[in-house]
Amino acid sequence: MMALLTIQQHYKNGRFQLGFNACQQAEKTQAENPKLWTLKGLCAQGLGDMATASAAFEQALQLSPNDDSIRYNLAVAKLQLGETNHARSLFETLAAVSQQPAVLVNLALCYSQENEHERALHTLGQINETAANDPQIILQHALILERAGRYDEARQRLLSIQNNNATTIPVGMLIARLTQKLEGATKAADFLASYIGAVGPDPILIVEQGRCLMESGRNDLALSLFRQTVDAGVSDGRVLNGMGVALSRLNRKAEAKETFKKATEENPNDPNVLFNLAAELSKATDPEELKHAATLLHRSIQLQGNNPAAHDCLAKVSLKLGQTSQAIDAASTAVAMEPTLAENHITLAECHFAFGNHEQSIAALDKGIKAAGAHSQLLRQAGIARLRAGTDLEQAESLLQKAYRADPSDQRTIAHVAVAMSANEKQKIAADWIGLNRHIYPVRFQNVEGFEDIKSFNQALANDIVNHSLMRWEPVGLAARGGGLTDDLLADDTPAIRAFYKALSQAISQLQQRLVPHKDDPFTRSIPRDYRLELWATLTQEGGNIDTHIHEESWISGAYYVQLPDCVANSEDHQGWIEFGRPHAEIAMPKGTQLRLEQPEEGTLLLFPSFLFHRTIPHDNSQRRISISFDLIPNREIVR
């Protein structure tokens, strides 16, 4: 009995890990005591391990089947795990014998999660008037109104609490979320800045403010907010997690990864933190990091099984690792959990394609369109799937044209519309539409600030690239073969890299000033003025090449040639040249497809639309071929 009293004291004082450890020790002598399992469940809840909490409460209820307090704890754990149907059954049993507000509120939440919003509101109406005016009940009422789509009504209910100076973190969070839905992320971030001034710098509110800043495209401001919070001495895994997300969105991959690792050290059982670290590692080129990502995803799913994004990410990681069957299982689970999310259907289709089954890939996408609607990305992928299969080519072009009309900024769509046109014997129209002979711009660097001439500048760049801290050889899942890629080139702050960035920025600015917008030109119809640049370097040696690819997230891309083997200038078969217009090998190149070859020259920058398929032709010279690539990524406000 003394052991249980000690455990109970640990729990009351928030020492959940000590309490949990003591429970495990006490199981040797008190395994038949329901109080022990209840305390274990409560401690596990405190640690955020809902799966373990649920199992402990189930054991306690088996030992004491008439204990409604245990039944209530189990129901709450099931609700937090996303097992709504089980939680609902437990709460209904409790509600039949008790009209306690906590039971009715949670039962209403179950109904709401099952989209029975009116039934949920009716259940709340059964709560007595005194309790109904409690801020916590009003908060839950507003939450259910939100789920019913009655956003303005929900916000008004919450503002009545705020006006009575009952400012709490959950109230502020929900007002911010409703404000975003009604007025946008910028207004929500402004509201939170004011609310934090009233209640103080709570990490939860700061994280939400940072999220709203990122949702409105202000990733740099979000990063600054998180850094200031950490520098002020706040050691909180949630803040670190938010900072990692901001770094990831700014493509500062190495910093993002390290920040997520620190966040997992602070909150090792937070499924969202584990998921974000896994998602960052899923972009990796190292098989060991991909395996680590899979381990983290399995743990995140164990803690929070109802996260379809975790299953979708696991499918993508499994594909990279060549585990196609596992990938299909994970992708199928994601689709079953969230059938209205286009990305889940796309991942499942890619898994079937990797397994060599074109018919199932097409069927998965067609089913996705029925479930999620005519989403631009689903239309695009349904068209691409037919091009891969070489069937229904007119239907493929029709789907891709619909996808383009829905989202004319999608680079993959633009690239494949041209392929579909060529497949339907419209080769010249396709080449004209994408500007194959119009939108490739060579820029010769004449003088680079800080260097005597182009030769000395290129020598310094070549040395910086070969010795770059983020150079990876034949990275998994990327286009390099027989070569290496750096991650963020700007991660190494050298005079030559800084000078190149300045010269590149000037070349882009000059081109933008020359371009004339045209609504029928997929490249010039929208010329971004607010953007960020991402740079990386490529090194290939004998037999090396860069496979056909496009740059999906950007508007304009380019390559600067730092060092080239002699064969580039002397060979008759165009070794080491860059070729535009050839689609991926997974799609049979339509007969008569127009191609364009460009001979690289040291000291020359080639600028071209990001949607143009391009590849480097292999060379058999032992000399190195070094180039720098970039993407110009428009800054757009993210709409939820």
JOWO-V798703 format. One record per run of one state. SS is the DSSP state (A for helix, B for strand, O for the rest). FROM is the first residue (numbers start at 0). TO is the last residue. Records with the same first field share a line. If there is no record, write none. Layout:
# JOWO-V798703
SS->FROM-TO + FROM-TO
This chain:
# JOWO-V798703
O->0-0 + 12-14 + 30-32 + 46-48 + 63-66 + 81-82 + 95-99 + 113-115 + 124-127 + 132-133 + 147-149 + 163-167 + 183-183 + 199-201 + 215-217 + 231-235 + 249-251 + 266-269 + 281-285 + 303-306 + 320-322 + 337-340 + 354-356 + 372-374 + 389-391 + 406-409 + 423-425 + 434-438 + 444-452 + 466-469 + 473-478 + 486-487 + 491-493 + 514-529 + 549-554 + 563-565 + 570-576 + 580-594 + 598-602 + 609-612 + 616-623 + 634-639
A->1-11 + 15-29 + 33-45 + 49-62 + 67-80 + 83-94 + 100-112 + 116-123 + 128-131 + 134-146 + 150-162 + 168-182 + 184-198 + 202-214 + 218-230 + 236-248 + 252-265 + 270-280 + 286-302 + 307-319 + 323-336 + 341-353 + 357-371 + 375-388 + 392-405 + 410-422 + 426-433 + 453-465 + 488-490 + 494-513 + 566-569
B->439-443 + 470-472 + 479-485 + 530-548 + 555-562 + 577-579 + 595-597 + 603-608 + 613-615 + 624-633
